[in-house]
Amino acid sequence: MKSITINGSKRESVGKSATKALRNAGRVPCVLYGGEEPIHFSAPELDFSKLVYTPNAHTVKIVLGDKTEIDAILQDIQFHPLTDKILHIDFYQTFDDKEISMDIPVKVEGAAPGVLNSGGVLRLGKRKLKIRALPKKLPDFILADISSLELGDKLYTSELENEDYSILHPNNTVVCQVRTSRTSLKAEGELEGGEAAAEGEGGEDNKEEATS
């Protein structure tokens, strides 16, 4: 998995006034957990653009002012409710010999026969899946092959198992499926309605003939 470097500085004060001053200066207050004790630091908001505003998953290398390099993953992020500015970020330190949990994007591969030949629509039920793995085993994405999906078929998490990681969802979780499109359902409904009307008209004719 690709890693993004964040150049930060340790925070001397963690009070509200100090935090406000950091944000006014275009920096984001952060906390790194997972080590012997939490590490409070800050970094320029622009440094987080490739980490936050992307559908891709990344690990992080945090470089502090004393040249300390720490491997981590993003654990939680808080945005301003009106401006969407980043208010705070929590990171979790990773170690080569300890498994971690992380949300990984799902990448669809192939063409479903149920879409190409039967007019179905592909519905993606899970755009990301939470997995557990060693840091070096974390994939950039989880591949979902839909090339065998016919109309009505579903792809489950049990079919995406991999020896490098564990998927932290029930085996019957639907990742994607091929469903009948609304257009097809509407056309089918109109057809059935037309047939029913025709049968009704035929019934009236027969009734009139029987009466006469």
VOTITOR-999994 format. One record per residue (C-alpha): residue number from 1; x, y, z. Coordinates in Angstrom, 2 decimals. Each point is the difference from the previous one (the first is absolute). Example, Ala and Ser with C-alpha at 12.3 -4.5 7.8 and 13.67 -1.06 7.14 Angstrom:
# VOTITOR-999994
+------+---------+---------+---------+
: resi :       x :       y :       z :
+------+---------+---------+---------+
:    1 :   12.30 :   -4.50 :    7.80 :
:    2 :    1.37 :    3.44 :   -0.66 :
+------+---------+---------+---------+
***
This chain:
# VOTITOR-999994
+------+---------+---------+---------+
: resi :       x :       y :       z :
+------+---------+---------+---------+
:    1 :    0.00 :    0.00 :    0.00 :
:    2 :    1.17 :    3.51 :   -0.82 :
:    3 :    1.13 :    2.23 :    2.85 :
:    4 :   -0.40 :    3.75 :    0.43 :
:    5 :    2.50 :    2.05 :    2.00 :
:    6 :   -1.31 :    2.55 :    2.49 :
:    7 :    2.55 :    2.48 :    1.33 :
:    8 :   -1.14 :    1.10 :    3.45 :
:    9 :    1.16 :    1.78 :    3.11 :
:   10 :   -0.60 :   -1.10 :    3.57 :
:   11 :   -2.45 :    2.18 :    1.91 :
:   12 :    1.20 :    1.63 :    3.20 :
:   13 :   -3.51 :    0.98 :    1.07 :
:   14 :   -3.28 :   -1.82 :   -0.61 :
:   15 :   -2.41 :    2.56 :    1.46 :
:   16 :   -2.94 :    1.53 :   -1.88 :
:   17 :    1.74 :    3.29 :   -0.66 :
:   18 :    3.10 :   -1.74 :   -1.39 :
:   19 :   -2.16 :   -2.24 :   -2.16 :
:   20 :   -1.92 :    2.98 :   -1.37 :
:   21 :    3.27 :    1.77 :   -0.79 :
:   22 :    1.21 :   -3.03 :   -1.95 :
:   23 :   -3.15 :   -0.12 :   -2.11 :
:   24 :    0.20 :    3.73 :   -0.67 :
:   25 :    3.54 :   -0.58 :   -1.24 :
:   26 :   -1.19 :   -2.66 :   -2.46 :
:   27 :    1.19 :   -2.97 :    2.04 :
:   28 :   -1.93 :   -3.04 :    1.19 :
:   29 :    0.33 :   -1.26 :    3.60 :
:   30 :    0.63 :   -3.76 :    0.06 :
:   31 :    0.50 :   -2.80 :    2.51 :
:   32 :    1.94 :   -3.19 :   -0.62 :
:   33 :   -1.12 :   -3.02 :    2.04 :
:   34 :    1.29 :   -3.55 :    0.24 :
:   35 :    3.42 :    0.63 :    1.48 :
:   36 :    1.09 :    0.22 :    3.62 :
:   37 :   -1.84 :    3.30 :    0.35 :
:   38 :   -2.02 :    2.29 :   -2.31 :
:   39 :    2.00 :    2.49 :   -2.06 :
:   40 :   -1.59 :    3.39 :   -0.67 :
:   41 :    1.19 :    1.76 :   -3.13 :
:   42 :   -1.19 :    2.25 :   -2.81 :
:   43 :    0.57 :    0.19 :   -3.74 :
:   44 :   -0.99 :    2.32 :   -2.87 :
:   45 :   -3.55 :   -0.67 :   -1.19 :
:   46 :    1.16 :   -0.21 :   -3.62 :
:   47 :    2.15 :   -3.03 :    0.87 :
:   48 :   -3.15 :   -2.06 :    0.60 :
:   49 :   -1.67 :    0.59 :   -3.38 :
:   50 :    1.34 :   -3.19 :   -1.61 :
:   51 :   -0.88 :   -2.00 :    3.10 :
:   52 :   -3.50 :    1.28 :    0.74 :
:   53 :   -1.53 :    1.16 :   -3.28 :
:   54 :    0.43 :   -3.25 :   -1.91 :
:   55 :   -1.86 :   -3.31 :   -0.32 :
:   56 :    3.31 :   -1.86 :    0.26 :
:   57 :    1.47 :   -1.46 :    3.18 :
:   58 :    3.49 :    0.95 :    1.21 :
:   59 :    2.26 :   -0.62 :    2.92 :
:   60 :    1.78 :    2.98 :    1.52 :
:   61 :    3.57 :    0.81 :    0.95 :
:   62 :    0.02 :    2.75 :    2.60 :
:   63 :    3.24 :    1.97 :    0.13 :
:   64 :    0.32 :    2.21 :    3.08 :
:   65 :    2.30 :    2.93 :    0.58 :
:   66 :    2.70 :   -2.13 :    1.63 :
:   67 :    0.13 :   -2.18 :   -3.17 :
:   68 :   -1.91 :   -2.77 :    1.73 :
:   69 :   -1.83 :   -2.12 :   -2.59 :
:   70 :   -3.08 :   -1.91 :    1.11 :
:   71 :   -2.13 :   -2.33 :   -2.12 :
:   72 :   -3.73 :    0.42 :    0.54 :
:   73 :   -3.49 :   -0.09 :   -1.48 :
:   74 :   -2.77 :    2.56 :    0.18 :
:   75 :   -2.45 :   -1.03 :    2.72 :
:   76 :   -2.49 :    2.85 :    0.27 :
:   77 :   -0.57 :    3.45 :   -1.47 :
:   78 :   -2.26 :    2.89 :    1.00 :
:   79 :   -1.29 :    2.64 :   -2.42 :
:   80 :   -1.64 :    3.35 :    0.66 :
:   81 :   -3.77 :   -0.51 :   -0.54 :
:   82 :   -0.34 :    3.11 :   -2.19 :
:   83 :    3.33 :    0.58 :   -1.73 :
:   84 :    1.25 :   -3.63 :   -0.21 :
:   85 :    3.40 :    1.17 :    1.20 :
:   86 :    2.01 :   -2.66 :    1.81 :
:   87 :   -0.23 :    0.62 :    3.75 :
:   88 :    1.87 :   -2.97 :    1.44 :
:   89 :    1.57 :   -3.31 :   -1.05 :
:   90 :    0.83 :   -3.10 :    2.03 :
:   91 :    2.67 :   -2.41 :   -1.24 :
:   92 :    0.87 :   -3.49 :    1.22 :
:   93 :    3.61 :   -1.17 :    0.03 :
:   94 :    0.73 :   -3.23 :   -1.86 :
:   95 :    2.61 :   -2.67 :    0.58 :
:   96 :    1.28 :   -2.55 :   -2.49 :
:   97 :   -0.95 :   -2.97 :    2.18 :
:   98 :   -3.47 :    1.19 :    1.09 :
:   99 :   -3.15 :   -0.32 :   -2.09 :
:  100 :   -2.17 :    3.09 :   -0.46 :
:  101 :   -3.54 :    0.63 :   -1.24 :
:  102 :   -0.60 :    2.32 :   -2.93 :
:  103 :   -2.69 :    0.87 :   -2.56 :
:  104 :    1.13 :   -0.95 :   -3.51 :
:  105 :   -1.78 :    1.12 :   -3.20 :
:  106 :   -1.67 :   -2.58 :   -2.25 :
:  107 :    1.05 :    0.03 :   -3.67 :
:  108 :   -2.37 :   -1.65 :   -2.49 :
:  109 :    1.56 :   -1.99 :   -2.85 :
:  110 :   -1.63 :   -1.57 :   -3.04 :
:  111 :   -3.36 :    0.28 :   -1.73 :
:  112 :   -3.07 :   -1.74 :    1.40 :
:  113 :   -2.00 :   -2.05 :   -2.56 :
:  114 :   -3.16 :    0.96 :    1.89 :
:  115 :    0.70 :    3.64 :   -0.89 :
:  116 :    1.24 :   -0.52 :   -3.56 :
:  117 :   -2.50 :   -2.60 :   -1.15 :
:  118 :   -3.03 :    0.33 :    2.25 :
:  119 :   -0.31 :    3.73 :    0.57 :
:  120 :    0.79 :   -0.20 :    3.70 :
:  121 :    1.62 :    2.66 :    2.17 :
:  122 :    3.05 :   -0.52 :    2.19 :
:  123 :   -0.57 :    1.15 :    3.59 :
:  124 :    3.04 :    0.45 :    2.23 :
:  125 :   -0.98 :   -0.76 :    3.58 :
:  126 :    3.44 :    0.56 :    1.53 :
:  127 :    2.40 :    2.61 :   -1.32 :
:  128 :    2.44 :   -0.83 :    2.79 :
:  129 :    0.62 :   -3.08 :    2.12 :
:  130 :    1.61 :   -0.09 :    3.43 :
:  131 :    2.83 :   -2.51 :    0.17 :
:  132 :    2.66 :   -1.08 :    2.48 :
:  133 :    3.59 :   -0.61 :   -1.09 :
:  134 :    3.64 :    0.68 :    0.71 :
:  135 :    1.01 :    3.46 :   -1.30 :
:  136 :    2.13 :   -1.45 :   -2.79 :
:  137 :   -2.93 :   -2.18 :   -1.14 :
:  138 :   -2.50 :    2.85 :   -0.35 :
:  139 :   -1.26 :    0.18 :   -3.60 :
:  140 :   -0.64 :    3.20 :   -1.94 :
:  141 :   -3.45 :   -1.36 :   -0.85 :
:  142 :   -2.10 :   -3.17 :    0.11 :
:  143 :   -0.79 :   -1.39 :   -3.45 :
:  144 :   -3.59 :   -1.03 :   -0.68 :
:  145 :   -0.27 :   -2.03 :   -3.23 :
:  146 :   -3.52 :    0.31 :   -1.42 :
:  147 :    0.62 :   -1.81 :   -3.30 :
:  148 :   -2.22 :   -2.96 :    1.00 :
:  149 :   -2.97 :    1.90 :    1.46 :
:  150 :   -3.29 :   -0.71 :   -1.77 :
:  151 :   -3.26 :    1.86 :    0.62 :
:  152 :   -0.92 :   -0.45 :    3.68 :
:  153 :    3.48 :   -1.20 :    1.04 :
:  154 :    1.82 :    1.40 :    3.02 :
:  155 :    3.68 :    0.12 :    0.95 :
:  156 :    0.63 :   -0.66 :    3.71 :
:  157 :    2.96 :    0.79 :    2.23 :
:  158 :    0.61 :   -3.75 :    0.40 :
:  159 :    1.05 :   -0.03 :   -3.67 :
:  160 :    2.64 :    2.67 :    0.56 :
:  161 :    1.98 :   -1.76 :    2.71 :
:  162 :    3.76 :    0.31 :   -0.22 :
:  163 :    2.84 :   -1.59 :    1.96 :
:  164 :    1.66 :    3.40 :    0.51 :
:  165 :   -2.89 :    1.47 :    2.01 :
:  166 :   -3.26 :   -0.73 :    1.80 :
:  167 :   -3.24 :    1.71 :   -1.04 :
:  168 :   -1.80 :    1.31 :    3.09 :
:  169 :   -3.53 :   -0.42 :   -1.37 :
:  170 :   -2.42 :   -2.95 :    0.12 :
:  171 :    0.51 :   -2.45 :   -2.86 :
:  172 :   -3.46 :    0.75 :   -1.37 :
:  173 :    0.65 :    3.74 :   -0.38 :
:  174 :   -0.91 :    1.04 :   -3.56 :
:  175 :    2.81 :    1.91 :   -1.70 :
:  176 :   -1.82 :    0.48 :   -3.30 :
:  177 :   -2.90 :   -1.45 :   -1.97 :
:  178 :   -1.67 :    0.14 :   -3.39 :
:  179 :   -3.60 :    1.13 :    0.30 :
:  180 :   -2.79 :    0.56 :   -2.49 :
:  181 :   -0.06 :    3.63 :   -1.09 :
:  182 :   -2.96 :    2.26 :    0.79 :
:  183 :   -0.57 :    0.51 :   -3.71 :
:  184 :   -0.36 :   -3.74 :   -0.53 :
:  185 :   -2.35 :   -0.32 :    2.97 :
:  186 :   -2.13 :    2.88 :   -1.32 :
:  187 :   -0.17 :   -1.48 :   -3.49 :
:  188 :   -0.92 :   -3.37 :    1.43 :
:  189 :   -2.72 :    1.58 :    2.13 :
:  190 :   -1.42 :    1.87 :   -3.00 :
:  191 :    0.01 :   -3.21 :   -2.03 :
:  192 :   -1.83 :   -1.92 :    2.71 :
:  193 :   -2.49 :    2.85 :    0.36 :
:  194 :   -0.65 :    0.00 :   -3.73 :
:  195 :   -0.57 :   -3.73 :   -0.05 :
:  196 :   -2.42 :    0.26 :    2.92 :
:  197 :   -1.93 :    2.79 :   -1.76 :
:  198 :   -0.20 :   -2.05 :   -3.17 :
:  199 :   -1.34 :   -2.97 :    1.90 :
:  200 :   -2.56 :    2.27 :    1.67 :
:  201 :   -1.21 :    1.35 :   -3.35 :
:  202 :   -0.26 :   -3.50 :   -1.36 :
:  203 :   -2.08 :   -0.99 :    3.01 :
:  204 :   -2.48 :    2.83 :   -0.64 :
:  205 :   -0.41 :   -1.06 :   -3.64 :
:  206 :   -0.69 :   -3.58 :    1.01 :
:  207 :   -2.53 :    1.20 :    2.58 :
:  208 :   -1.88 :    2.07 :   -2.59 :
:  209 :   -0.06 :   -2.94 :   -2.42 :
:  210 :   -1.37 :   -2.29 :    2.70 :
:  211 :   -2.70 :    2.57 :    0.90 :
:  212 :   -1.17 :    0.40 :   -3.58 :
+------+---------+---------+---------+
***
